[in-house]
Amino acid sequence: MKTIQRYFRVQRKNIAFIKFILEAYDGMAVMRTLESHEGVIELMIAPDFEREVTEILDNLRDEFEVQPIDPPTDIKEL
């Protein structure tokens, strides 16, 4: 399945929380940590759920910083 990739910087302490929230919405998005020390995460979003994931992230921004970033140049493909 083709996914939409989005990249964010968050505080390290919030990485697991974000992952748990997204996993609760089964099949909507998958998150992976690209750089744990820097708090860089990648979201692989199912195309039909981009709006919903954006809404979830907007709601999380009320609790802590979720900063969109450009795709890192040194991403290793799985």
C-alpha positions as CSV (number, residue, x, y, z in Angstrom):
1,M,0.0,0.0,0.0
2,K,1.2,3.5,-0.8
3,T,1.5,5.7,2.3
4,I,2.0,9.4,2.9
5,Q,5.1,10.1,4.9
6,R,5.2,13.0,7.4
7,Y,8.1,13.9,9.7
8,F,8.0,15.6,13.1
9,R,10.2,16.6,16.0
10,V,8.9,15.9,19.5
11,Q,10.3,15.7,23.0
12,R,11.8,12.2,23.6
13,K,9.5,11.7,26.5
14,N,6.4,11.9,24.2
15,I,7.5,9.4,21.5
16,A,5.9,6.4,23.2
17,F,2.7,8.2,24.0
18,I,2.3,9.3,20.4
19,K,2.9,5.8,19.2
20,F,0.3,4.4,21.6
21,I,-2.3,7.0,20.5
22,L,-1.7,6.2,16.8
23,E,-1.8,2.4,17.4
24,A,-5.2,2.8,19.0
25,Y,-6.5,3.9,15.6
26,D,-5.8,0.5,14.0
27,G,-4.7,0.8,10.3
28,M,-4.6,4.6,10.2
29,A,-0.9,5.3,10.5
30,V,2.4,3.6,11.5
31,M,5.0,5.5,13.4
32,R,8.7,4.9,13.6
33,T,11.4,6.7,15.4
34,L,14.2,7.9,13.2
35,E,16.4,9.6,15.8
36,S,15.4,9.0,19.4
37,H,17.9,11.5,20.9
38,E,16.6,14.3,18.7
39,G,12.9,13.2,18.9
40,V,12.6,12.8,15.1
41,I,9.7,10.5,14.1
42,E,8.2,9.5,10.8
43,L,4.5,8.8,10.3
44,M,3.4,6.6,7.4
45,I,-0.2,7.5,6.9
46,A,-2.8,5.5,5.0
47,P,-4.0,7.9,2.2
48,D,-7.7,7.8,3.3
49,F,-6.8,8.9,6.8
50,E,-4.5,11.9,6.3
51,R,-7.2,14.3,7.6
52,E,-7.9,12.2,10.7
53,V,-4.2,11.9,11.6
54,T,-3.8,15.7,11.1
55,E,-6.7,16.2,13.6
56,I,-5.1,13.8,16.1
57,L,-1.8,15.7,15.9
58,D,-3.5,19.0,16.2
59,N,-5.2,17.8,19.4
60,L,-1.8,16.5,20.7
61,R,-0.3,20.0,20.1
62,D,-2.7,21.2,22.9
63,E,-0.6,19.0,25.3
64,F,2.9,19.3,23.9
65,E,5.0,20.4,20.9
66,V,4.7,18.4,17.7
67,Q,6.8,20.3,15.2
68,P,6.6,19.3,11.5
69,I,10.0,19.0,9.8
70,D,11.4,18.4,6.4
71,P,12.3,14.8,5.5
72,P,15.7,14.0,7.0
73,T,18.3,13.4,4.3
74,D,19.9,10.4,5.9
75,I,16.8,8.1,6.2
76,K,17.5,4.4,6.0
77,E,14.9,2.5,4.1
78,L,13.5,-0.6,5.9
